Amino acid sequence: MTDVFDRRVFAGAVGLIAGLGLLTAATPITISPQVRLTLPGLTGRYRVGTVDLHLVDARPDPWQPSEQRELMVTVTYPAQGGGELADWMSPRAASVFDQSVPDPAFLDMPAGVVDWSGTKRPAVVSVAVDRTQRWPVVLFSHGLGMMRELGSVLTDDLAGHGYIVVSLSHPHDSAAIEFPGGRVVTGSAESSVEFLQRTMAARIADTRFVLDELTRLDRGDNPDAGKHPLPTGLVGALDLSAIGMFGHSLGGCTTAESMYYDRRIGAGINFDGAMSPGKTGESVQHGLDRPLLLVGSDFVYPATGDTLEHSHMSTDIDPSWMEFWTNQRAWKRDLHFDGAAHNGFTDLQVVVPQLAQVLKRGAQQREIGRIDPEQSVIAQRAYVAAFFDLHLKHGDGRLFDEGNPGYPNTRFIP
């Protein structure tokens, strides 16, 4: 049975990708920019470079069995100087995203008024890797119906703290993925047990495949399907003895399940993801012997305004977290962001406040909650970096034992 929390997640995913269909390379792009967006600068000590890779697996695609499974991933890394700012979204992915924003279940705003493709990340392209050391590797998995691009505020910042971060796009459940040559594949979202089980199996296989490709890369092979040049210094820069993973929503569940099936992943963060996608997850039933951080938001009942926190103590909203908490065999914390909403753990936390002039009343609170947006992003970035510093770099971990009054509206639930 789909619980209250699952229904919220599925509604958001369906709203994001509803009515998109398949966008071909010939589809015209008709964005008339009126609102220009900015993404926040980095907080780490390192400059950050980025490159996209097109990876093709030998296994059949679960949604297109006659075709091989192919992925786009973004590799973000500590970099040397130079380079030009990277695009946040490619033009065609931005066009798909723009078609989704009028949906009442999503942003409920007019299409064509935001320059999505003109937004720049703080990461730069065509720049060499900083080779002062080998860098731990962290994977990122997006939510159902979302896009890997919507995790850049966290992934770019984490790279600046000394990590090579690899963001995965999961074809056919991502809202849109642009492949080389301008080909775009859009996705779908269903709440059926069969769909979710197939989706999760594909996501776990995607994760393990990407880890295999990173191993190839670090040995000197170029895994890019088109053999496009890799950034100078990337080969040999990955510390594959220290691998972490985090994800939002279904990506958070993907993190926990991938950890269960692949011991190469040493630590993970689940941002607000229910852990029973169609069935109770293996990580829930058996727990993990490696660290997992749960990060939860609040759920507001539209009819009554009543608020429930997503935590391991709130079984009405998501019983999977309590079962995982009981069975977890290693380090665990349950970090709650009071007043946050589910999509506030994506780049929408930064973007939505900049759309105040075009959003309808109530849209901001529905998407990112009533938490202070700037303070939420500061805290999210700090906790992500501190978690992986603790478990992949042997940091002190005081933030997780004592908390920090400098991050208001956050607390650990015992």
Secondary structure in CASP SS format (residue, H / E / C, confidence):
PFRMAT SS
TARGET T0000
AUTHOR 0000-0000-0000
METHOD secondary structure of the structure
MODEL  1
M C 1.00
T C 1.00
D C 1.00
V H 1.00
F H 1.00
D H 1.00
R H 1.00
R H 1.00
V H 1.00
F H 1.00
A H 1.00
G H 1.00
A H 1.00
V H 1.00
G H 1.00
L H 1.00
I H 1.00
A C 1.00
G C 1.00
L C 1.00
G C 1.00
L C 1.00
L C 1.00
T C 1.00
A C 1.00
A C 1.00
T C 1.00
P C 1.00
I C 1.00
T C 1.00
I C 1.00
S C 1.00
P C 1.00
Q C 1.00
V E 1.00
R C 1.00
L C 1.00
T C 1.00
L C 1.00
P C 1.00
G C 1.00
L C 1.00
T C 1.00
G C 1.00
R C 1.00
Y C 1.00
R E 1.00
V E 1.00
G E 1.00
T E 1.00
V E 1.00
D E 1.00
L E 1.00
H E 1.00
L E 1.00
V E 1.00
D E 1.00
A E 1.00
R E 1.00
P E 1.00
D C 1.00
P C 1.00
W C 1.00
Q C 1.00
P C 1.00
S C 1.00
E C 1.00
Q E 1.00
R E 1.00
E E 1.00
L E 1.00
M E 1.00
V E 1.00
T E 1.00
V E 1.00
T E 1.00
Y E 1.00
P E 1.00
A E 1.00
Q C 1.00
G C 1.00
G C 1.00
G C 1.00
E E 1.00
L E 1.00
A E 1.00
D E 1.00
W C 1.00
M C 1.00
S C 1.00
P H 1.00
R H 1.00
A H 1.00
A H 1.00
S H 1.00
V H 1.00
F H 1.00
D H 1.00
Q H 1.00
S H 1.00
V C 1.00
P C 1.00
D C 1.00
P C 1.00
A C 1.00
F C 1.00
L C 1.00
D C 1.00
M C 1.00
P C 1.00
A C 1.00
G C 1.00
V C 1.00
V E 1.00
D C 1.00
W H 1.00
S H 1.00
G H 1.00
T C 1.00
K E 1.00
R E 1.00
P E 1.00
A E 1.00
V E 1.00
V E 1.00
S C 1.00
V C 1.00
A C 1.00
V E 1.00
D C 1.00
R C 1.00
T C 1.00
Q C 1.00
R C 1.00
W E 1.00
P E 1.00
V E 1.00
V E 1.00
L E 1.00
F E 1.00
S E 1.00
H C 1.00
G C 1.00
L C 1.00
G C 1.00
M C 1.00
M C 1.00
R H 1.00
E H 1.00
L H 1.00
G H 1.00
S H 1.00
V H 1.00
L H 1.00
T H 1.00
D H 1.00
D H 1.00
L H 1.00
A H 1.00
G C 1.00
H C 1.00
G C 1.00
Y C 1.00
I E 1.00
V E 1.00
V E 1.00
S E 1.00
L E 1.00
S C 1.00
H C 1.00
P C 1.00
H C 1.00
D C 1.00
S C 1.00
A C 1.00
A E 1.00
I E 1.00
E E 1.00
F C 1.00
P C 1.00
G C 1.00
G C 1.00
R C 1.00
V E 1.00
V E 1.00
T E 1.00
G C 1.00
S C 1.00
A C 1.00
E C 1.00
S C 1.00
S C 1.00
V H 1.00
E H 1.00
F H 1.00
L H 1.00
Q H 1.00
R H 1.00
T H 1.00
M H 1.00
A H 1.00
A H 1.00
R H 1.00
I H 1.00
A H 1.00
D H 1.00
T H 1.00
R H 1.00
F H 1.00
V H 1.00
L H 1.00
D H 1.00
E H 1.00
L H 1.00
T H 1.00
R H 1.00
L H 1.00
D H 1.00
R C 1.00
G C 1.00
D C 1.00
N C 1.00
P C 1.00
D C 1.00
A C 1.00
G C 1.00
K C 1.00
H C 1.00
P C 1.00
L C 1.00
P C 1.00
T C 1.00
G C 1.00
L C 1.00
V C 1.00
G C 1.00
A C 1.00
L E 1.00
D E 1.00
L E 1.00
S E 1.00
A E 1.00
I E 1.00
G E 1.00
M E 1.00
F E 1.00
G E 1.00
H E 1.00
S C 1.00
L H 1.00
G H 1.00
G H 1.00
C H 1.00
T H 1.00
T H 1.00
A H 1.00
E H 1.00
S H 1.00
M H 1.00
Y H 1.00
Y H 1.00
D C 1.00
R C 1.00
R C 1.00
I C 1.00
G C 1.00
A E 1.00
G E 1.00
I E 1.00
N E 1.00
F E 1.00
D C 1.00
G C 1.00
A C 1.00
M C 1.00
S C 1.00
P C 1.00
G C 1.00
K C 1.00
T C 1.00
G C 1.00
E H 1.00
S H 1.00
V H 1.00
Q H 1.00
H H 1.00
G C 1.00
L C 1.00
D C 1.00
R C 1.00
P C 1.00
L E 1.00
L E 1.00
L E 1.00
V E 1.00
G E 1.00
S C 1.00
D E 1.00
F E 1.00
V E 1.00
Y C 1.00
P C 1.00
A C 1.00
T C 1.00
G C 1.00
D C 1.00
T E 1.00
L E 1.00
E E 1.00
H C 1.00
S C 1.00
H C 1.00
M C 1.00
S C 1.00
T C 1.00
D C 1.00
I C 1.00
D C 1.00
P H 1.00
S H 1.00
W H 1.00
M H 1.00
E H 1.00
F H 1.00
W H 1.00
T H 1.00
N H 1.00
Q C 1.00
R C 1.00
A C 1.00
W C 1.00
K E 1.00
R E 1.00
D E 1.00
L E 1.00
H E 1.00
F E 1.00
D C 1.00
G C 1.00
A E 1.00
A C 1.00
H H 1.00
N H 1.00
G H 1.00
F H 1.00
T C 1.00
D C 1.00
L H 1.00
Q H 1.00
V H 1.00
V H 1.00
V H 1.00
P H 1.00
Q H 1.00
L H 1.00
A C 1.00
Q C 1.00
V C 1.00
L C 1.00
K C 1.00
R C 1.00
G C 1.00
A H 1.00
Q H 1.00
Q H 1.00
R H 1.00
E H 1.00
I H 1.00
G E 1.00
R C 1.00
I C 1.00
D C 1.00
P H 1.00
E H 1.00
Q H 1.00
S H 1.00
V H 1.00
I H 1.00
A H 1.00
Q H 1.00
R H 1.00
A H 1.00
Y H 1.00
V H 1.00
A H 1.00
A H 1.00
F H 1.00
F H 1.00
D H 1.00
L H 1.00
H H 1.00
L H 1.00
K C 1.00
H C 1.00
G C 1.00
D C 1.00
G C 1.00
R H 1.00
L H 1.00
F H 1.00
D H 1.00
E H 1.00
G C 1.00
N C 1.00
P C 1.00
G C 1.00
Y C 1.00
P C 1.00
N C 1.00
T E 1.00
R E 1.00
F E 1.00
I C 1.00
P C 1.00
END
